[in-house]
């Protein structure tokens, strides 16, 4: 697929980093969010969605319209609309007492997510392998390098963003918009819990299947790439289950 190998053969392990989570920079408000032509309600939705996706709002954390208008510097109407959309996405849940919060996953939720994610994301990876091109593969290698750098720096937020970008690019290459949309919504459900994982396992070596995926993508081996994705999903979600169980105890 490419003129020369992009990857080394060594097995790779990483750390999520040892830095306290309160030292991580807030990435919710990015300069491009205020770009001309983007409606205010869409800007607020994107910023709040990013806060949830990358765990800046913790599992179980309550959110209020008043609190978000202050933290985001936005009006009540776009904040209310963003909350409504994120409830529809499954990224927020409406409690019986009229409170809205970030979902706190149960063991049963994690089991369902493992099954659904493995099914959808492995198939997306399988399809992406068949349509992979040298430029996209090179970009994936580049993203994974940035991910490694974030790990070395103990930048948990950077790690979470690059990890999501890596997966997102693979799925976008699959040419399967319905499954890609489903995967995107699933990531919103467990994203906050990934930061909890890094808080618990930040000083331990965690197996990284990205190198296995990249080698399979480069070789055009769709089944090997899909298998590596299944392992990546299952190991990550099992750690989510352990971290959330420890948090509840």
C-alpha positions as CSV (number, residue, x, y, z in Angstrom):
1,X,0.0,0.0,0.0
2,X,3.0,2.3,0.6
3,X,6.5,2.3,-0.7
4,X,8.2,1.5,2.7
5,X,7.0,0.4,6.1
6,X,5.7,3.1,8.3
7,X,5.9,1.2,11.5
8,X,8.5,-0.4,13.7
9,X,8.0,-4.0,14.8
10,X,8.4,-3.5,18.5
11,X,5.5,-4.0,20.9
12,X,4.4,-0.8,22.5
13,X,3.1,-0.1,26.0
14,X,2.1,3.3,27.4
15,X,1.1,5.2,30.5
16,X,-1.8,7.6,30.8
17,X,0.5,9.8,32.8
18,X,1.1,10.7,36.4
19,X,0.0,14.3,36.4
20,X,-3.0,15.2,38.6
21,X,-6.2,15.7,36.5
22,X,-6.6,19.2,37.9
23,X,-3.5,20.2,36.0
24,X,-5.0,19.4,32.6
25,X,-5.8,22.4,30.5
26,X,-9.5,22.9,29.7
27,X,-9.9,22.2,26.0
28,X,-13.6,22.9,25.7
29,X,-13.3,26.5,24.3
30,X,-11.2,26.4,21.2
31,X,-10.6,29.3,18.9
32,X,-12.2,27.7,15.9
33,X,-15.5,27.4,17.8
34,X,-16.1,31.2,17.3
35,X,-15.5,31.0,13.6
36,X,-17.7,33.3,11.5
37,X,-20.8,31.6,10.2
38,X,-21.3,29.1,13.0
39,X,-24.5,29.8,14.9
40,X,-24.3,30.4,18.6
41,X,-26.3,27.4,19.5
42,X,-24.0,25.2,17.4
43,X,-20.9,26.6,19.0
44,X,-22.3,25.9,22.5
45,X,-23.3,22.4,21.5
46,X,-19.8,21.6,20.2
47,X,-18.1,23.0,23.2
48,X,-20.3,21.2,25.7
49,X,-20.1,18.0,23.6
50,X,-16.3,18.2,23.8
51,X,-16.4,18.7,27.6
52,X,-18.4,15.5,27.9
53,X,-16.5,13.5,25.3
54,X,-13.1,14.2,26.8
55,X,-14.2,13.8,30.4
56,X,-14.1,17.4,31.6
57,X,-17.5,16.8,33.0
58,X,-17.3,13.7,35.3
59,X,-19.6,10.7,35.3
60,X,-22.6,11.5,37.4
61,X,-21.9,15.2,37.5
62,X,-25.0,17.4,37.4
63,X,-25.2,20.3,35.0
64,X,-27.5,23.3,35.1
65,X,-28.5,25.9,32.6
66,X,-27.3,28.7,34.9
67,X,-24.0,27.0,35.5
68,X,-23.3,26.4,31.9
69,X,-24.3,29.9,30.8
70,X,-21.6,31.2,33.3
71,X,-18.9,28.7,32.4
72,X,-19.4,28.9,28.6
73,X,-20.2,32.6,28.5
74,X,-23.3,31.8,26.5
75,X,-27.0,32.7,26.6
76,X,-29.7,30.6,28.1
77,X,-31.4,29.7,24.8
78,X,-28.3,28.1,23.1
79,X,-27.4,26.4,26.3
80,X,-30.9,24.9,26.7
81,X,-30.8,23.8,23.1
82,X,-27.4,22.2,23.5
83,X,-28.6,20.3,26.6
84,X,-31.7,19.1,24.7
85,X,-29.5,17.8,21.8
86,X,-27.1,16.1,24.1
87,X,-29.9,14.3,26.0
88,X,-31.1,13.0,22.6
89,X,-27.5,11.9,21.9
90,X,-27.3,10.0,25.1
91,X,-24.5,12.2,26.4
92,X,-26.7,13.6,29.2
93,X,-29.5,12.1,31.1
94,X,-32.7,13.7,32.5
95,X,-33.3,12.7,36.1
96,X,-36.8,12.4,37.6
97,X,-36.2,15.4,39.8
98,X,-35.7,17.6,36.8
99,X,-31.9,17.4,37.1
100,X,-29.7,16.8,34.1
101,X,-26.4,14.9,34.6
102,X,-23.6,13.1,32.8
103,X,-24.4,9.4,32.8
104,X,-22.8,7.2,35.4
105,X,-22.3,3.8,33.7
106,X,-23.4,0.6,35.5
107,X,-21.7,-2.8,35.1
108,X,-24.6,-3.7,32.8
109,X,-24.1,-0.5,30.7
110,X,-20.4,-1.4,30.3
111,X,-21.3,-5.0,29.2
112,X,-23.7,-3.6,26.6
113,X,-21.2,-1.1,25.4
114,X,-18.5,-3.7,25.0
115,X,-20.8,-5.9,22.8
116,X,-22.1,-3.0,20.7
117,X,-18.7,-1.3,20.3
118,X,-16.9,-4.5,19.3
119,X,-19.6,-5.2,16.7
120,X,-19.7,-1.8,15.2
121,X,-16.2,-0.6,15.5
122,X,-14.6,-3.8,14.3
123,X,-16.8,-3.8,11.2
124,X,-15.9,-0.1,10.6
125,X,-12.2,-1.0,10.9
126,X,-12.7,-4.0,8.5
127,X,-14.3,-1.7,5.9
128,X,-11.7,1.1,6.4
129,X,-8.9,-1.4,5.8
130,X,-10.3,-2.2,2.4
131,X,-10.4,1.5,1.4
132,X,-7.3,2.6,3.1
133,X,-4.9,4.9,1.2
134,X,-1.3,6.0,1.9
135,X,-2.2,9.5,2.9
136,X,-4.8,8.4,5.5
137,X,-2.4,5.7,6.8
138,X,0.4,8.3,7.1
139,X,-2.0,10.6,9.0
140,X,-2.9,7.8,11.4
141,X,0.8,7.1,12.1
142,X,1.2,10.9,12.8
143,X,-1.7,11.0,15.2
144,X,-0.4,8.0,17.0
145,X,2.9,9.7,17.4
146,X,1.2,12.7,18.9
147,X,-0.7,10.3,21.2
148,X,2.6,8.8,22.3
149,X,4.0,12.2,23.0
150,X,1.0,13.1,25.1
151,X,1.5,10.0,27.1
152,X,5.1,10.7,27.7
153,X,4.2,14.2,28.9
154,X,1.5,13.0,31.2
155,X,-1.0,15.0,29.2
156,X,-4.2,13.0,29.9
157,X,-6.4,15.5,28.0
158,X,-4.1,15.3,25.0
159,X,-4.1,11.5,25.1
160,X,-7.9,11.4,25.1
161,X,-8.2,13.8,22.2
162,X,-5.6,12.0,20.1
163,X,-7.1,8.6,20.9
164,X,-10.5,9.8,19.7
165,X,-9.0,11.4,16.6
166,X,-7.2,8.1,15.7
167,X,-10.4,6.1,16.0
168,X,-12.5,8.8,14.3
169,X,-10.3,8.9,11.2
170,X,-10.4,5.1,10.8
171,X,-14.2,5.1,11.0
172,X,-14.5,8.0,8.6
173,X,-12.6,6.0,6.0
174,X,-15.1,3.1,6.2
175,X,-17.7,4.8,4.0
176,X,-20.5,3.6,6.4
177,X,-22.2,6.8,7.7
178,X,-24.9,5.0,9.7
179,X,-22.5,2.9,11.6
180,X,-20.1,5.8,12.0
181,X,-22.9,7.9,13.5
182,X,-23.7,5.1,16.0
183,X,-20.0,4.8,17.0
184,X,-19.9,8.6,17.5
185,X,-22.8,8.5,19.9
186,X,-21.4,5.5,21.8
187,X,-18.2,7.4,22.4
188,X,-20.2,10.2,24.0
189,X,-21.6,7.7,26.5
190,X,-18.3,6.3,27.8
191,X,-16.0,9.3,27.1
192,X,-16.2,10.7,30.6
193,X,-15.3,7.4,32.1
194,X,-12.1,7.2,30.1
195,X,-10.7,10.0,32.2
196,X,-11.6,8.1,35.3
197,X,-9.6,5.2,33.9
198,X,-6.5,7.4,33.4
199,X,-6.9,8.7,37.0
200,X,-6.9,5.1,38.3
201,X,-4.4,3.5,36.0
202,X,-2.2,6.5,35.3
203,X,1.0,4.9,36.7
204,X,0.5,1.5,35.2
205,X,1.5,0.2,31.7
206,X,-1.6,-0.3,29.5
207,X,-1.5,-2.3,26.3
208,X,-1.9,-0.3,23.2
209,X,-3.4,-2.0,20.2
210,X,-2.9,1.0,17.8
211,X,0.4,-0.3,16.6
212,X,-1.2,-3.7,15.8
213,X,-4.0,-1.9,14.0
214,X,-1.6,0.2,12.0
215,X,0.5,-2.8,10.9
216,X,-2.7,-4.6,9.8
217,X,-4.0,-1.5,7.9
218,X,-0.6,-1.2,6.2
219,X,-0.7,-4.8,5.2
220,X,-4.3,-4.6,4.0
221,X,-5.3,-7.4,6.4
222,X,-8.9,-6.4,7.3
223,X,-9.5,-9.3,9.7
224,X,-6.3,-8.6,11.7
225,X,-7.2,-4.9,11.9
226,X,-10.7,-5.7,13.0
227,X,-9.4,-8.1,15.7
228,X,-7.0,-5.5,17.0
229,X,-9.9,-3.1,17.3
230,X,-11.9,-5.6,19.2
231,X,-9.1,-6.1,21.6
232,X,-8.6,-2.4,22.0
233,X,-12.3,-1.9,22.8
234,X,-12.6,-4.8,25.2
235,X,-9.5,-4.0,27.2
236,X,-10.4,-0.3,27.4
237,X,-13.9,-1.0,28.5
238,X,-12.9,-3.6,31.1
239,X,-10.7,-0.9,32.6
240,X,-13.6,1.4,32.6
241,X,-15.6,-1.2,34.6
242,X,-12.8,-1.6,37.1
243,X,-12.3,2.1,37.5
244,X,-16.0,2.9,38.0
245,X,-16.4,0.0,40.5
246,X,-13.5,1.4,42.5
247,X,-15.0,4.8,42.4
248,X,-18.3,3.5,43.8
249,X,-16.7,1.5,46.6
